[in-house]
Amino acid sequence: MFRKLILVLWIISCNTFADDGSRLWLKYDLLKDTQQRESYIALTKYISFTHDSPIVATAANELQLGFEGLLGKKVSFLRNISGKTGGIVLEVNSDGASVQNLADDGFAINHLKGNIVISAKTPSGVLYGAFELLRNIQTGKNISKIAITNNPKVKIRMLNHWDNANGTVERGYAGSSMWKWTELPFRIDPRYIQYARANASIGINATSINNVNASSRFLTPEYLEKIKAVADVLRPYGISVFISVNFASPRTLGGLKTSDPLDPEVRKWWNDKTKEIHEYIHDFGGFLVKANSEGQPGPQDYGRTHADGANMLAEAMRPFKGIVIWRAFVYKADPNGDRFKEGYDQFKPLDGTFDPKVIVQVKNGPIDFMPREPFHPMFGAFPKTTLGMEFQITQEYLGQSTHLTYLAPMFKECLDSDTYAQGKGSTVARVIDGSLESHQNSLMAGVANTGSDVNWTAHPFNQANWYAFGRLAWDYNLSSEQIAAEWIAMTLTKNKTAQDKINTLMMQSLPVYISYTYPLGTAHMMGEGHHYGPEPWLAKSGRPDWTSVYYHRADSVGLGFDRTGKVSNALSLYKPEVRKQWGNADECDLNYLLWFHHVPWTKKLSTGRTLWDELCFRYYDGVEQVRKMQTNWESLKNEIDTETFENVQGRLKIQEKEALWWRDACVLYFITYAKMPIPAPLVPPARSLDEVKKLVEIYHLR
Ligand code: BDP
C-alpha cells in the first residue's frame, strides 16, 4: 500500500512541471491533443524562405523552434519547393497582389498553391506574420483555411525602460535592471534574446534602454559601445534602440559653458554626438527627452521653449532616419494652480512649431498614471503636432508587484475616449495613430515592467500587462478579453473552463483595485516617495502637488476637486461635448465624479446612496472582491502549474492585506471630515486611524 502511494506521488510529481515563468507566453510546450497536433503537422512539413535578411532568418528560426516544441518535430528549411505542398513559405515581396494592402510592418497569411504563405513588404512584416501563425497554433486555432491580412495601427510600438546605469530601475518592481552594464559589451546575457523574442512576438519594434531621468553617461563612448552591443542583439528581431538623454549633456559631458539650445556650440555638440552615435548604431532610433520636469534640466533653464529644445535635437537627427521623442510630462509647483492643466498650458502655444521629426509623448492622463484618469486634454487639441501615447506598464500606482491588476481595460478606456476634436468618433486612438489629423508618424510607448526576476515581472500576471500593451499598440481594436484569452492559453492553461475563470478574474481586477484604492474618481493618495500603500492624510511634501490633500480636497462639506470653474477651470480644456459629459455632478459618470466636482458628503448619488455611504460601500466591496478573487484562484489549483499557482496565491494574500490597509486608511481618514457613521451593515475597522498611520513605519517604507 505504502509503495503504491509512493509510486502515485512520484508519477504526479513527474507530471507537474515546475514552471518558473521565464519563458513568458512563448512556452511552446507539446500540444497534448494528438489529433490537433497531427493536423498542424500535415501543414508544416517544411519552412521555405529565399530572402536573405537576418529578420527573415529570425522568423524561420522561431517557427522551427515553435514547431519543435508544440508539435514535437524538427521541421527543416527548404529553398527550392517546386511542386511541393504542405509547408510554410516566407515571402518578402514589395509589389505582389498579396501585399497590396499592407503597411510596412503588416503581413498576410494565406493558403496558396498548397502552402501556407506568410507575405509582407518587409522582413519585419514576415516576422510578425510568423508569430501570428505560431499564436494561432499555441491557442489551438484551425489553420487549415487561414486567411489573415493584418496591419499595425501605430508605427512605433515602444517600451521605455526606466533603467539606471547602476543597475537599479526607477519604479521597477521585478528585481534590478535586465541590462548588465558592467558585463556589456563583452558578455551578452542570453536574456536579451528572450526579451527580443517576446517583444517581436507582440509587435514591439522599439525600445529606449535607460531612465528618462537620464544620466549623461549613456552618451559616453564607453556606454555607446555597450548600447551598440544591445542594438546588435535586438536588430534581427526588428527592434530599434533609443537613448534617453540628459538635456544638460553639452555642459556636463561636453564641458561647454551652457546647454542653451540656441547656442551654436551647443547645437554643434549635439550634431557631432548624433553622428558619433550613428557610427556605433547605424539605424539608431532616436532620442527620448524628459526636460524641465521634476528637476530635470531643459531649454526653459535658458529662457527657451520645449520646441526650441526638441527642434535642436531634430536638426542633429536630420541626416539620419531617427526621431526625437519629447515628453509633455511637465508641471510646476504652484499651490494655487492645477497640475491637471500644466502640460496643456505649456505646450498649447507651441502647437505647429515642432519639427516634423519630433513626436510629443503625452501620458494617458493629465496627472500621472493614476489607476483611472480622464484622457489627457492635449489629445485632440494639438492638430499640428504629432502626439504619441505614454502608458505605464510597470504598476507604480496599480499595486506594484503584489496586486493582480490587468491593465488592458485601462489602456483601452483611454484609447476609446472620444475627444470630439473633429466631431463624434474622434477617439484618442485616432489621434495617436495619426489618422485623425493626418500625421505621418505615430507612437505608442509603455513604461516597461521587466526586471532581473526569473519570470521577468515578479507577479506572474504582470506579464499579461506587457503582452497586452504590445497587442494594443499593434491593434487597439482588440478587446481586453481577447488579449487576456490569448495570454492565458499560451501562458497558464489549455483547460477551457479554467481559461474562462481566469479571464473573468483578470477582467474584474482593475475595477476591484480601483474600488479599494481610488473609488469615484479620487486620485493621488499613495504613500510619499515610494508610492506604496495609502497616505490620504499627506499634507506636506517637497511640493504641494506631491501631497494627497492637494488632490482630494476633503473638507467638512465634501470631497473632490472642483475643475468646473470654482477652483480650477481645467474642464474647459475639453471640447463642449466632453464638458457636457463630465460638467454636471448629477450626470457625471461616477467613475470620474471627484475628478471634476467637490461633492457634499450628504449628496445622493445615482446609486441611491449618499457620497459618504457610496465611498464606504466601494472601499468595503473592494476588499470583499479580493477575497472572492482568492477563492476563485484556489479553485484553479489543479489546472495551473504548481509554482505559478503558489506564486499567485501568496501574492493574493498580500493583496488582501493591503486592500484592507487602503480601505481602513481612507475610510478612517475621510470620516474625520464627513463625521457620519460607517453605514450598516458595514462593520467599522477594528483599528484606529493612528494605528493605520503607523503602518508606513512598520512596513519600513520610511
Ligand atoms: C512619476 C514617477 C517618477 C518618474 C515620472 C516621469 O514617480 O519616478 O520619473 O513619473 O514620468 O510617476 O518622469
Residues whose N, C-alpha, C, O or C-beta is under 5 A from the ligand:
A	BS01	BDP	E170 D368
